[in-house]
């Protein structure tokens, strides 16, 4: 008999054997090597089970909230999109508890903080984890007038926290307020209110790296190949009108950050920008108010300035052929723009935007060409242009960028919608 134990004791014998308490009845090197591998697998499995148990215990120890991080951020995204259409504002309050110490008994104070917050909110408000274990979020819906609402919220929350916790602990809670729509003067690119954009960009890291690589190679190649054209156009501009070769203008880029936008100058210097400001306002008005009848029928037909008196004769040619856009390859090389993306708006244009229009300047860098230039150009209404941009952002891929790049020369040569 190889095993001098009864069948009932085989299980206990195997455990002793694997733990090394008894020697192997078969002493071949191959067998001992196999047993060693099996022992390593069991040790690894035991460590893995222990780590999983610790992770589950850590999650279970978090104070109970109605919404976890994923659910809360999904609700925040839906609430923001609802406000973009309804224009009824809301406030997001974030409380960072990373610096909050344990109480004198060593217990976590986060449960007390959650209880205080739960007693401070209304039934229509939402309480959950903005960032699991470290940042608690509260969405105060249907706020109304901004300043009184913010003051009331802060006073109520701080009063309840001071009633439940020591003042030194309350001071360690970092509270931030985020109002949507954003208060005038604050950046429109506060991504705290856009967890969906942050999540999407995180998932697209590799693709965005490829996009940036294409931008660098493409813009550098275009600048080298178009150098003779640059020289000719620059000479013609200097010869036909007074002023600089390049037109520099502040434009709004990704996340609402401004940058210096470059074009070949196509206008007379010291011109009055009022005509364009009025055009932009009427263009957006014609798109947003046509259904309500707040814009007259004549204004509704104005989609592009035609026969602009500010434009030089040479300027009309380089605009119609899009040659005035060539210096933007410098913006692409610098990283302010991309080869493909939504067109960068002027700051006073953004001031006239509806809330849902803003998304076109948040999710991607502005581009030289894009879906609007290829599909509609100046033949579309403003809202149609924005919808084309949003469609591009929602369906973006490197392959879509390449298709739009290949289609752009045809749109330029046919000059459809160009003025």
Backbone torsions as a table, in degrees:
resi	resn	phi	psi	omega
1	UNK	NA	133.7	176.8
2	UNK	-75.0	-43.6	-179.6
3	UNK	-105.5	120.6	180.0
4	UNK	-95.4	47.4	178.4
5	UNK	-136.7	152.2	179.6
6	UNK	-75.5	160.1	-177.0
7	UNK	-56.9	-32.1	-177.8
8	UNK	-67.2	-24.1	-177.6
9	UNK	-99.0	9.4	-176.1
10	UNK	-66.7	-38.2	-179.5
11	UNK	-62.9	-44.4	-179.6
12	UNK	-68.9	-32.7	178.1
13	UNK	-66.5	-40.7	-179.2
14	UNK	-64.3	-39.4	178.1
15	UNK	-63.9	-42.5	178.1
16	UNK	-64.6	-36.7	-178.3
17	UNK	-66.5	-46.5	-178.9
18	UNK	-65.5	-35.1	-179.7
19	UNK	-78.9	-4.2	176.2
20	UNK	87.1	10.9	-178.0
21	UNK	-79.0	-18.6	175.8
22	UNK	-129.9	156.8	-178.8
23	UNK	-88.2	158.6	-178.7
24	UNK	-73.6	133.8	176.4
25	UNK	-72.4	-15.6	176.9
26	UNK	-115.9	119.3	-167.9
27	UNK	-103.8	17.7	-179.7
28	UNK	-70.1	144.4	180.0
29	UNK	-58.6	-38.2	-179.5
30	UNK	-62.9	-40.1	-179.2
31	UNK	-67.0	-43.6	179.9
32	UNK	-63.8	-36.5	178.4
33	UNK	-65.2	-41.4	179.1
34	UNK	-64.0	-42.8	179.0
35	UNK	-62.2	-38.7	178.8
36	UNK	-61.5	-40.8	178.8
37	UNK	-64.5	-42.9	180.0
38	UNK	-63.8	-36.7	179.7
39	UNK	-65.8	-41.2	178.6
40	UNK	-62.7	-40.0	178.6
41	UNK	-62.6	-41.7	-179.6
42	UNK	-66.6	-41.1	177.9
43	UNK	-62.1	-42.8	179.9
44	UNK	-64.1	-41.3	180.0
45	UNK	-64.8	-39.3	179.5
46	UNK	-65.4	-40.8	177.7
47	UNK	-64.8	-40.5	179.6
48	UNK	-63.4	-43.4	178.3
49	UNK	-62.5	-38.7	179.3
50	UNK	-65.2	-43.1	179.0
51	UNK	-64.3	-41.6	178.8
52	UNK	-63.4	-39.5	178.8
53	UNK	-64.6	-40.6	178.0
54	UNK	-63.2	-41.6	-179.8
55	UNK	-64.6	-42.8	178.5
56	UNK	-63.9	-38.9	179.6
57	UNK	-65.4	-37.9	178.7
58	UNK	-64.6	-42.2	178.4
59	UNK	-67.1	-42.9	-178.7
60	UNK	-65.0	-24.2	-178.1
61	UNK	-79.4	-12.2	178.9
62	UNK	-66.2	143.5	178.2
63	UNK	-58.6	139.7	-178.3
64	UNK	-68.9	123.5	175.0
65	UNK	-123.9	154.4	-176.0
66	UNK	-64.1	-32.9	-176.3
67	UNK	-128.0	131.5	174.6
68	UNK	-78.0	-178.8	-174.8
69	UNK	-58.9	-47.5	-177.3
70	UNK	-63.3	-45.8	-178.4
71	UNK	-67.1	-41.9	-178.7
72	UNK	-63.4	-45.6	-179.3
73	UNK	-67.3	-31.2	175.8
74	UNK	-67.1	-40.8	177.4
75	UNK	-66.1	-40.0	177.9
76	UNK	-59.7	-43.1	179.0
77	UNK	-62.9	-44.6	179.6
78	UNK	-65.6	-38.9	179.1
79	UNK	-65.5	-39.2	178.0
80	UNK	-65.0	-44.0	179.6
81	UNK	-66.4	-34.1	176.4
82	UNK	-64.2	-42.7	-179.8
83	UNK	-67.1	-32.3	177.5
84	UNK	-59.1	-31.1	-179.5
85	UNK	-94.5	-44.0	-174.7
86	UNK	-84.2	-22.8	-177.7
87	UNK	65.5	16.8	174.6
88	UNK	-90.9	114.1	-170.2
89	UNK	-72.2	161.6	171.7
90	UNK	-141.1	165.6	179.4
91	UNK	-123.5	133.8	173.1
92	UNK	-105.4	120.8	175.0
93	UNK	-106.9	129.1	177.8
94	UNK	-115.8	133.7	178.6
95	UNK	-122.2	109.8	178.2
96	UNK	-86.3	123.5	-175.9
97	UNK	-111.8	18.6	-179.3
98	UNK	-62.0	-34.0	-175.6
99	UNK	-92.8	2.1	-178.4
100	UNK	-78.6	122.4	-179.3
101	UNK	-80.5	168.4	174.8
102	UNK	-73.5	161.4	179.1
103	UNK	-76.5	-177.3	-174.7
104	UNK	-64.8	-19.1	177.6
105	UNK	-94.6	3.5	179.9
106	UNK	84.8	4.5	-179.4
107	UNK	-82.9	152.2	179.8
108	UNK	-73.7	133.9	-179.9
109	UNK	-84.1	-6.3	-174.6
110	UNK	-63.8	-32.2	177.7
111	UNK	-63.3	-40.0	177.3
112	UNK	-65.0	-40.4	179.0
113	UNK	-61.8	-44.1	179.1
114	UNK	-61.4	-41.8	179.5
115	UNK	-63.2	-40.3	178.4
116	UNK	-64.1	-42.0	179.6
117	UNK	-65.9	-40.4	-179.3
118	UNK	-60.3	-31.8	179.9
119	UNK	-84.5	-5.5	-177.1
120	UNK	-100.4	-9.8	-172.9
121	UNK	-108.2	164.8	178.3
122	UNK	-91.6	172.3	179.8
123	UNK	-64.9	-28.4	-176.8
124	UNK	-87.5	-3.3	178.5
125	UNK	-87.7	163.6	-174.7
126	UNK	-123.7	127.6	-179.9
127	UNK	-118.3	128.6	-179.5
128	UNK	-170.1	-177.0	179.4
129	UNK	-86.6	115.1	171.9
130	UNK	-75.1	-38.9	172.8
131	UNK	-138.3	115.7	-169.5
132	UNK	-53.1	125.3	173.6
133	UNK	82.9	-9.6	-175.5
134	UNK	-134.0	-31.7	-178.1
135	UNK	-130.8	119.4	176.7
136	UNK	-93.9	137.3	179.9
137	UNK	-118.4	144.2	174.2
138	UNK	-130.5	125.3	175.6
139	UNK	-101.1	111.9	176.8
140	UNK	-94.0	106.8	-175.3
141	UNK	-88.2	162.6	174.7
142	UNK	51.1	56.6	-173.4
143	UNK	-79.3	-41.9	-177.3
144	UNK	84.5	-136.1	-176.9
145	UNK	-62.1	132.6	-168.1
146	UNK	-68.0	-59.8	-169.6
147	UNK	-61.5	-53.1	178.1
148	UNK	-59.0	-37.5	-179.0
149	UNK	-64.5	-44.4	179.6
150	UNK	-62.0	-44.5	-179.7
151	UNK	-62.6	-42.7	-179.7
152	UNK	-63.7	-43.2	-179.3
153	UNK	-62.7	-49.4	-178.1
154	UNK	-61.3	-44.3	-179.0
155	UNK	-63.5	-41.9	-178.8
156	UNK	-65.3	-45.7	-178.3
157	UNK	-65.7	-45.7	-178.7
158	UNK	-65.2	-38.4	178.1
159	UNK	-62.4	-46.0	179.7
160	UNK	-65.5	-38.1	178.4
161	UNK	-66.0	-40.3	179.2
162	UNK	-69.0	-28.3	176.8
163	UNK	-70.9	-28.0	-174.7
164	UNK	-101.9	-25.2	-173.1
165	UNK	-129.5	159.7	175.7
166	UNK	-66.5	147.2	-176.7
167	UNK	-60.9	-33.4	178.7
168	UNK	-65.1	-34.9	178.3
169	UNK	-71.4	-41.2	179.6
170	UNK	-60.9	-37.3	179.5
171	UNK	-64.1	-22.8	-179.6
172	UNK	-84.9	-6.3	176.9
173	UNK	-86.7	116.8	179.6
174	UNK	-86.3	112.3	-177.2
175	UNK	-106.7	131.1	175.8
176	UNK	-130.0	146.2	-177.8
177	UNK	-116.4	133.5	179.8
178	UNK	-129.9	115.2	-175.4
179	UNK	-100.1	136.6	176.8
180	UNK	-133.4	123.6	4.2
181	UNK	-65.7	151.5	-176.0
182	UNK	-60.6	144.2	176.9
183	UNK	-65.8	140.6	-178.8
184	UNK	-54.5	131.5	-180.0
185	UNK	101.1	-19.6	176.9
186	UNK	-89.6	158.3	-177.9
187	UNK	-65.5	136.3	176.6
188	UNK	-80.7	-2.2	-176.9
189	UNK	-104.7	32.5	177.7
190	UNK	-75.6	101.1	-174.9
191	UNK	-75.1	-2.9	174.2
192	UNK	-58.4	-33.5	-179.7
193	UNK	-86.6	0.8	-176.4
194	UNK	-126.0	61.5	179.2
195	UNK	-62.4	-25.7	178.7
196	UNK	-66.9	-37.3	178.8
197	UNK	-68.9	-43.4	179.1
198	UNK	-62.4	-39.4	179.3
199	UNK	-66.8	-41.9	-179.6
200	UNK	-64.9	-43.7	-179.7
201	UNK	-65.3	-35.6	177.9
202	UNK	-65.1	-37.9	179.9
203	UNK	-74.0	-19.4	-176.2
204	UNK	-105.0	19.0	-173.6
205	UNK	-53.5	-48.7	-177.0
206	UNK	-66.4	-45.3	-179.7
207	UNK	-63.2	-38.4	178.7
208	UNK	-68.5	-32.8	175.5
209	UNK	-64.6	-42.0	177.2
210	UNK	-63.5	-41.3	179.1
211	UNK	-60.0	-45.5	-180.0
212	UNK	-65.2	-37.2	177.7
213	UNK	-63.3	-42.4	177.2
214	UNK	-62.7	-39.3	179.0
215	UNK	-60.6	-45.0	-177.3
216	UNK	-66.4	-49.9	-179.0
217	UNK	-64.4	-44.6	-177.6
218	UNK	-66.2	-45.1	-178.7
219	UNK	-68.4	-39.9	179.3
220	UNK	-65.6	-41.7	178.2
221	UNK	-64.6	-41.7	-179.6
222	UNK	-64.9	-40.5	179.9
223	UNK	-63.8	-38.9	179.8
224	UNK	-70.1	-46.4	-177.3
225	UNK	-68.4	-33.4	-176.3
226	UNK	-92.8	7.4	-178.2
227	UNK	-56.0	-44.5	177.0
228	UNK	-60.5	-38.2	178.5
229	UNK	-65.9	-40.2	176.6
230	UNK	-55.7	-47.3	-176.3
231	UNK	-64.3	-43.5	-179.0
232	UNK	-64.9	-47.7	-178.4
233	UNK	-64.4	-40.5	179.1
234	UNK	-61.0	-42.4	179.4
235	UNK	-65.5	-40.5	179.5
236	UNK	-66.9	-38.8	179.0
237	UNK	-63.8	-45.7	179.7
238	UNK	-65.2	-31.5	-176.5
239	UNK	-79.4	-31.7	-171.9
240	UNK	-97.2	-17.7	-179.9
241	UNK	-157.6	154.5	179.2
242	UNK	-78.2	146.7	176.7
243	UNK	125.9	177.4	-178.9
244	UNK	-71.5	161.8	177.5
245	UNK	-72.6	-43.2	-176.3
246	UNK	-96.9	144.6	172.5
247	UNK	-101.9	121.6	-179.1
248	UNK	-110.8	134.3	-177.4
249	UNK	-149.7	143.1	176.1
250	UNK	-74.6	127.1	176.4
251	UNK	-126.2	160.8	-179.6
252	UNK	-96.1	122.8	-179.9
253	UNK	-102.7	-158.7	-177.8
254	UNK	-62.2	141.6	-178.5
255	UNK	63.3	18.9	177.2
256	UNK	80.5	7.6	179.3
257	UNK	-80.5	137.6	-179.9
258	UNK	-88.7	152.7	176.6
259	UNK	-147.9	166.0	179.8
260	UNK	-87.2	116.1	-175.3
261	UNK	-93.5	134.2	-175.7
262	UNK	-112.0	137.7	171.3
263	UNK	-147.2	161.5	167.4
264	UNK	-70.3	135.8	-178.3
265	UNK	-65.6	125.3	179.6
266	UNK	-118.1	2.2	-178.2
267	UNK	-120.0	163.2	170.8
268	UNK	-69.2	149.2	-180.0
269	UNK	-72.6	159.8	177.3
270	UNK	56.6	35.9	177.8
271	UNK	-83.4	161.8	-178.2
272	UNK	-87.9	117.7	-178.5
273	UNK	-77.7	-1.2	-176.6
274	UNK	-58.6	-39.0	-178.0
275	UNK	-60.6	-37.7	179.5
276	UNK	-75.2	-36.9	177.5
277	UNK	-60.7	-43.5	179.1
278	UNK	-66.8	-36.9	178.3
279	UNK	-63.0	-46.0	-179.0
280	UNK	-61.4	-44.0	-179.6
281	UNK	-62.8	-43.6	-179.8
282	UNK	-69.8	-32.0	179.0
283	UNK	-65.3	-47.2	179.1
284	UNK	-67.8	-37.9	178.1
285	UNK	-62.2	-41.6	-178.3
286	UNK	-63.9	-30.2	179.7
287	UNK	-81.3	-39.5	-173.7
288	UNK	-85.3	-25.4	-170.3
289	UNK	-118.2	4.2	-178.5
290	UNK	-59.5	-41.5	-177.5
291	UNK	-67.3	-34.7	-178.7
292	UNK	-83.6	-13.4	177.9
293	UNK	80.5	13.5	-179.2
294	UNK	-77.6	-14.2	174.2
295	UNK	-109.9	141.2	-178.9
296	UNK	-74.2	166.6	-173.4
297	UNK	-64.8	-31.3	-179.5
298	UNK	-68.3	-41.9	179.8
299	UNK	-64.3	-33.8	-177.1
300	UNK	-65.3	-20.1	-178.2
301	UNK	-90.0	-6.1	-176.3
302	UNK	-86.6	103.2	-179.7
303	UNK	-112.1	-14.8	-178.2
304	UNK	-160.0	141.1	176.4
305	UNK	-71.6	118.6	176.8
306	UNK	-111.3	146.4	-177.9
307	UNK	55.4	45.4	179.1
308	UNK	-63.7	119.9	-177.5
309	UNK	-67.7	-14.3	-179.4
310	UNK	-79.7	-14.8	-173.4
311	UNK	-87.3	136.7	178.0
312	UNK	-77.4	162.5	176.1
313	UNK	-57.8	-43.7	176.4
314	UNK	-64.9	-36.5	-179.7
315	UNK	-60.2	-36.5	178.8
316	UNK	-63.5	-37.1	-179.7
317	UNK	-70.2	-48.4	-176.7
318	UNK	-70.7	-24.9	174.5
319	UNK	-71.8	-46.1	-177.5
320	UNK	-64.0	-32.7	179.5
321	UNK	-94.3	0.9	-179.8
322	UNK	64.1	16.3	177.0
323	UNK	-68.9	-21.8	177.8
324	UNK	-67.2	-15.7	-178.1
325	UNK	-83.8	-11.0	-173.1
326	UNK	-55.5	-40.3	179.9
327	UNK	-61.4	-14.2	179.9
328	UNK	-68.4	-14.6	172.9
329	UNK	-62.4	-25.8	174.9
330	UNK	-68.2	-42.1	175.9
331	UNK	-60.5	-38.7	179.1
332	UNK	-66.1	-44.8	-179.5
333	UNK	-62.5	-35.9	179.2
334	UNK	-74.1	-18.8	179.8
335	UNK	97.8	2.5	177.5
336	UNK	-74.5	-29.4	-177.6
337	UNK	-132.5	176.0	175.0
338	UNK	-125.3	165.5	175.8
339	UNK	-63.9	-37.7	-178.6
340	UNK	-125.0	133.9	178.8
341	UNK	165.4	178.0	176.4
342	UNK	-64.0	151.2	178.0
343	UNK	-68.7	140.1	-178.9
344	UNK	-75.3	123.8	-178.1
345	UNK	-81.7	161.9	173.5
346	UNK	-82.8	147.1	-178.3
347	UNK	-53.1	-41.1	-179.4
348	UNK	-71.6	-17.8	172.6
349	UNK	-71.7	-42.6	-179.6
350	UNK	-63.2	-32.6	179.5
351	UNK	-61.8	-26.6	179.8
352	UNK	-93.1	-0.6	-177.3
353	UNK	-66.2	145.9	162.0
354	UNK	-74.6	163.3	-176.3
355	UNK	-58.4	-42.2	-175.6
356	UNK	-72.5	-18.9	176.2
357	UNK	-66.2	-29.0	-173.1
358	UNK	-62.8	-24.7	-175.9
359	UNK	-61.0	-23.8	-178.2
360	UNK	-70.2	-17.6	179.4
361	UNK	-107.4	10.8	-178.0
362	UNK	-109.3	-42.6	-166.1
363	UNK	-83.8	-18.7	-176.8
364	UNK	-153.3	154.8	175.1
365	UNK	-64.2	146.9	175.0
366	UNK	-65.5	157.2	-175.0
367	UNK	-130.4	165.7	175.4
368	UNK	-72.8	-43.3	177.3
369	UNK	-125.5	169.4	-178.6
370	UNK	-175.5	-171.5	-177.4
371	UNK	-64.1	-37.5	179.5
372	UNK	-64.0	-43.6	-178.8
373	UNK	-65.1	-35.3	-176.8
374	UNK	-81.8	-39.9	-173.4
375	UNK	-90.7	-41.6	-170.9
376	UNK	-128.9	-38.4	-175.4
377	UNK	51.5	-137.3	-174.1
378	UNK	-81.6	7.3	179.2
379	UNK	-86.5	-6.5	-177.1
380	UNK	-101.5	163.2	172.0
381	UNK	-77.3	169.6	-179.2
382	UNK	-64.1	-45.2	179.8
383	UNK	-62.6	-36.9	176.8
384	UNK	-65.1	-37.9	176.6
385	UNK	-62.4	-44.8	179.9
386	UNK	-63.7	-40.6	179.8
387	UNK	-65.1	-36.7	175.3
388	UNK	-63.6	-41.1	177.7
389	UNK	-63.3	-43.7	-179.3
390	UNK	-67.6	-35.0	175.7
391	UNK	-63.8	-42.3	177.9
392	UNK	-61.2	-44.5	-178.0
393	UNK	-65.1	-39.5	-178.3
394	UNK	-71.6	-27.9	-175.4
395	UNK	-113.9	19.4	-173.9
396	UNK	-63.7	142.5	171.3
397	UNK	-158.4	162.9	177.2
398	UNK	-61.0	-37.4	-179.8
399	UNK	-64.3	-39.9	177.4
400	UNK	-63.3	-41.0	176.6
401	UNK	-58.9	-44.8	-178.8
402	UNK	-64.3	-39.9	178.6
403	UNK	-63.6	-41.4	179.2
404	UNK	-67.8	-36.3	177.1
405	UNK	-64.0	-40.3	-179.7
406	UNK	-71.3	-27.9	-179.2
407	UNK	-85.8	-17.3	-176.0
408	UNK	-61.8	-45.4	-179.6
409	UNK	-55.2	-39.2	179.0
410	UNK	-63.3	-42.5	179.0
411	UNK	-63.9	-35.3	180.0
412	UNK	-70.9	-46.2	-176.4
413	UNK	-67.0	-34.4	178.5
414	UNK	-78.0	-20.8	176.7
415	UNK	58.1	29.5	178.7
416	UNK	-70.8	126.2	178.0
417	UNK	78.8	6.1	-178.7
418	UNK	-96.2	138.0	179.9
419	UNK	-137.5	NA	NA
